[in-house]
Amino acid sequence: MFCEAREKMRKRITLKKKSDPGQFSKPYTVKGIEFPHALCDTGASVSILPRVMADQLGLQVELGSKELFTFVDCSQRNSGEIMRDLEVQIGNALVLVDFHVLDIKLNWNSSLLLGRAFLSTVGAVCNLQTNQLCLTLIDPHVHYNPIPVKKPQTSSRRINDPGIIAPCHSGAEYEI
């Protein structure tokens, strides 16, 4: 038994720790208007469209969603509205996406949040070893590199300070 344990210890490998690769975002077009970044978020179960953007694009939204979203700062927003089958152009492909429309501040660096349903639809393959994202059903030969994550400024606050936000943020940079 001791020999088996020692043999397992000899075969064990230690992997080198890597840093955060960044955020995967894509340029896209909606209603003929080009936008530089749509955040591809593997941690999001839905896709989110800021209300101000829906209004500026003149989109007709439907009532009916009763979903409640909780953000990293513990604030909550009701969706209330859904934009179904919005045509989002990425590369030469049109992708129909259902968006929850939320009253959140628009961040032009990541104006749309594209969740797992979108990523599944386009056949997204996220390779964190090479730090590339490929939308295989749009173009299997195009690989996108991540945008570096901005590091939050550190301060000398104590951990039990109520101003500290839990570091469970999935990458979306939306403000409420």
Secondary structure, 3 states (H helix, E strand, C coil): CHHHHHHHHHHCCCCCCCCCCCECEEEEEECCEEEEEEEECCCCCCEEEEHHHHHHCCCCCEEEEEEEEECCCCCEEEEEEEEEEEEEEECCEEEEEEEEEECCECCCCCCEEECHHHHHHCCEEEECCCCEEEECCCCCCCCECCECCCCCCCCCCCCCCCCCCCCCCCCCCCEC
